[in-house]
Amino acid sequence: MIKIYREVSSSLADRIEAEFHDIILGYDREIITPAEASQRFGSEHALPVITNNEKVVSGDSIPAYIEELRTFMPDWQAFQGDWCYVNDTGDVC
């Protein structure tokens, strides 16, 4: 499960969550302090921090990770049901 760790007031975290909503991505949110983030993730990770299982992303790595999720989500959504679909090229399952 993807989780975002953030401070209560953070414009960057707000933008990340807006991106998650835009790509219809389920996630959990946890409000923590910078000191708690340093304890959990090490001093190399500043808030906001995104985790996905063992993966930990923060800082300059966040935009590339969000783009990776944006690319991945259409396939994830297309193949997570028991229904047939028609894709953009007219192919069916």
C-alpha positions in Angstrom: 0.0 0.0 0.0 1.3 3.4 -0.9 1.5 5.8 2.1 2.4 9.4 2.4 4.0 10.8 5.5 3.7 14.5 5.9 3.4 17.5 8.1 -0.1 19.0 8.7 0.8 22.1 6.6 2.8 21.3 3.5 2.1 22.7 0.1 4.4 20.0 -1.5 2.5 17.3 0.3 -0.8 18.9 -0.8 0.4 18.8 -4.4 1.4 15.1 -4.1 -2.0 14.2 -2.7 -3.6 16.1 -5.6 -1.6 14.1 -8.0 -2.7 10.9 -6.3 -6.3 11.9 -6.6 -5.8 12.9 -10.2 -4.5 9.4 -11.1 -7.1 7.8 -8.9 -4.6 6.2 -6.6 -5.5 4.7 -3.3 -3.1 5.6 -0.4 -2.9 6.2 3.3 -1.8 9.4 5.0 0.1 9.8 8.2 0.9 13.1 9.8 4.3 13.1 11.5 6.9 15.6 12.5 10.3 16.0 10.8 12.0 14.4 13.9 9.7 11.3 13.6 10.5 11.1 9.8 14.3 11.2 10.6 13.8 8.4 13.1 11.8 6.2 10.8 13.5 6.8 7.5 16.9 8.2 8.3 18.3 11.7 7.9 18.5 11.4 4.1 14.7 11.5 3.9 12.9 14.8 4.6 9.1 15.2 4.6 7.0 14.5 2.7 8.0 10.8 2.3 6.2 8.3 0.1 6.5 4.6 0.9 5.3 1.6 -1.1 6.2 -1.6 0.7 10.0 -1.4 1.1 10.4 1.5 -1.4 11.0 4.9 0.2 10.8 8.1 -1.9 11.4 11.7 -0.9 12.9 15.0 -2.1 13.9 15.2 -5.8 12.9 11.6 -6.4 9.2 12.3 -5.9 8.3 13.8 -9.4 9.9 10.8 -11.2 8.1 8.3 -8.9 4.7 10.0 -9.4 5.3 9.8 -13.2 6.1 6.1 -12.8 2.8 5.7 -10.9 0.9 7.7 -13.5 2.2 5.4 -16.2 1.5 2.2 -14.2 -2.1 3.0 -13.1 -4.0 2.6 -16.4 -2.7 -1.0 -16.8 -3.4 -1.7 -13.1 -6.9 -0.4 -13.4 -7.5 -2.3 -16.7 -6.5 -5.7 -15.4 -7.9 -5.6 -11.9 -11.4 -6.7 -12.6 -13.4 -9.7 -13.9 -14.8 -7.9 -16.9 -13.9 -7.5 -20.5 -12.8 -4.1 -21.9 -12.1 -2.4 -25.1 -8.8 -0.3 -25.1 -8.0 2.8 -27.1 -7.1 0.8 -30.2 -10.3 -1.2 -30.2 -8.7 -4.5 -28.9 -10.8 -6.5 -26.5 -9.7 -8.9 -23.8 
